Amino acid sequence: MRTFYGDRTINKGYYRFCFQPVYCSKGVRFFVNVLHPPKRMGVFEMEKRGELWRVVNAPKADDFVLAHEAKISALLEELYKKNSVG
């Protein structure tokens, strides 16, 4: 699986995300980096829990990520389905 890039407008702001897959014992997990706006926040991780992608390391993620987790999860799900083999 390759790295995904996706854009989303959140609160009238443009954000570009990079989702890098990492395989682990629970399946696949993604390192998520916000490319735009620059220096917005650090890298955080997301993994599939039930039907949704959830932020794994919530204490390290900032309030923006936690407040908009559903929108970021929806973007990751779209990209994951679009780019998955099978």
C-alpha positions, 0 to 999 in steps of 0.5 A, a space after each residue: 500500500 502506498 502513501 495517500 494525500 488528501 485535501 479537506 476544508 475545515 472551518 473555512 481553512 484548507 488542509 492537506 494531509 499525508 497518510 503513510 501506512 504502517 503495518 502492525 499486529 492489529 492490521 494497518 495504521 496510518 501516520 498522519 502529517 498535516 502538510 498545509 498549513 505548514 507547522 500546524 501540528 505534529 504527526 499523529 497516528 490513526 487506526 481502524 476501530 469498528 467502522 471509523 478511523 480513530 486517533 490512536 495517540 490522542 494525548 499527543 494530538 492537538 485539540 484541532 485534530 481531536 475536534 475534527 477527528 470525524 472529518 479526518 477519518 472520513 477523508 482517510 476512509 475515502 482514500 483507503 477504499 479508493 486505493 485498496 487492492 481488491 
